[in-house]
Amino acid sequence: MSVTTQQIDDLIGSVPTGLFVGGAWSDGPRSLPVENPATGDVLTEIADATPADGMAALDAAVAAQADWAATDPRARGEMLRKAFELLTARADDFALLMTLEMGKPLAEARGEVTYGAEFLRWFSEEAVRISGRYSVAPSGGTRLLTMKQPVGPVFAITPWNFPLAMGTRKIGPALAAGCTVVIKPAAQTPLTTLALAAVLTEAGVPDGVVNVITTSHSGAVSEPIIRDRRLRKLTFTGSTPVGRRLIEQSAEQVLKVSMELGGNAPFLVFADADLDRAVDGAMLAKMRNIGEACTAANRFLVHESVAAEFSRRLAERMGAMKVGPGIEDGVQVGPLVDAAAVQKVSELVANAVDSGAKVLTGGDRIDGPGHFFRPTVLTEVPVTADVFREEIFGPVAPVLTFADDDEGIRMANDTEYGLVAYAFTQDLTRALTVSERLETGMVGINQGIVSNPAAPFGGVKASGLGREGGAEGIEEYLETKYVGIAL
């Protein structure tokens, strides 16, 4: 069913557009336009925070910290559960909001609502499972007590590609652990986070526990918060270069840090793979979120004996996808987030072609309005091409070949990144061996999606520090205290 202009206007008009600090909304001294990447039109204007606004948000989080930490775990969990229920009930509104400000098709946006809401439910259950231990010292006489306590105020910086899920994946465990939060969403997609703040308030989260600052001056607003001695935790999802700068800034206060950074995911197809299953997995791993995901398959490494057939099938599937505004019926590929994203993808494809790659389908941008690029499959891509080294963040699948398992794994690991890898094989021994040898924090075997709120999400090497989701996720927001008791 197509979305009407009236539906869009009503939805945008219902979303708060101010800064959310200490439980109150304020406009701020300046404004920031939010654009629809499918049309280039301005959806609305929101408050554009200054460094002083950022410090006010930290003040509010610090003021609320002690009371929130002392709130019963069951009460914290029930608020998160209520927020999950409210978010689920409003799934259509949140999906449309994400499609309008980010571009992904409505069907994918609905999937993100389900995924993002689940972090609230998962961590509502984890809130009451924070535990320590009690033991007798080996030498006797002393008892060893360990306890887990909230780390303190958290600064969360989220990206534009998953506007809801990246917020709930950080807010959920922080609130469950007893931490207050200042969250700064990306300037391209702030509306979803503002709407989420309203839901959390309705669910009973007290004033100051969650604060939202939106700004087009990210560095100027973020740095004073990070360097303030009252902040105790920094969590960031975004590019590796920005993550490195934030880690440097966080060193001054020796902050507890978790970083979910860039990826360069290899997608390995071995000679014995079920090609139907491998192509289905490739479509998920590459085209989910228009390819704008850190988990997106970035390099397709295919055994030389099946490379031609795999590439043909993949090009056929990707070339048949309907491209257009995400709110239109049947659209499978929406716009990239902005003009800069289209320019980067265009340059990577051009560099690959100039280096000798062949275009099986796509290969070019689509004239506006909007920021569209055709789904693209490249073959005969040399390892020297930029597309092999850089994160694409778009609907482009470069295919390279390998001759044996050792070469395939060597090529997969030949990157500074280590977030996720995918491998398709029908041999159990190979699957286990490859999983152990791949230098990534996550591995998908015969599947193209690994993200799950019940599993630890995160990478190694330049892809980050720490884990989000799973039983491990809440540990990022807790400190361990040891108490020695002499008898």
Secondary structure as UniProt FT lines:
FT   HELIX           5..14
FT   STRAND          19..21
FT   TURN            22..23
FT   STRAND          24..26
FT   STRAND          31..35
FT   TURN            37..39
FT   STRAND          42..47
FT   HELIX           51..70
FT   HELIX           73..89
FT   HELIX           91..102
FT   HELIX           106..126
FT   HELIX           127..129
FT   STRAND          133..136
FT   TURN            138..139
FT   STRAND          142..150
FT   STRAND          154..157
FT   TURN            163..164
FT   HELIX           165..177
FT   STRAND          181..184
FT   TURN            187..188
FT   HELIX           191..202
FT   TURN            203..204
FT   TURN            207..209
FT   STRAND          210..212
FT   HELIX           218..227
FT   TURN            229..230
FT   STRAND          233..237
FT   HELIX           240..251
FT   TURN            252..254
FT   STRAND          256..260
FT   STRAND          265..269
FT   TURN            271..272
FT   HELIX           275..287
FT   HELIX           288..291
FT   TURN            294..295
FT   STRAND          297..303
FT   TURN            304..306
FT   HELIX           307..319
FT   TURN            326..327
FT   TURN            329..330
FT   HELIX           339..354
FT   TURN            355..356
FT   STRAND          358..361
FT   STRAND          365..366
FT   STRAND          372..373
FT   STRAND          376..379
FT   TURN            383..384
FT   HELIX           386..389
FT   STRAND          396..402
FT   HELIX           405..413
FT   STRAND          417..418
FT   STRAND          420..424
FT   HELIX           428..437
FT   STRAND          442..445
FT   TURN            453..454
FT   STRAND          460..461
FT   TURN            462..463
FT   STRAND          464..465
FT   HELIX           470..473
FT   HELIX           474..477
FT   STRAND          478..486
//
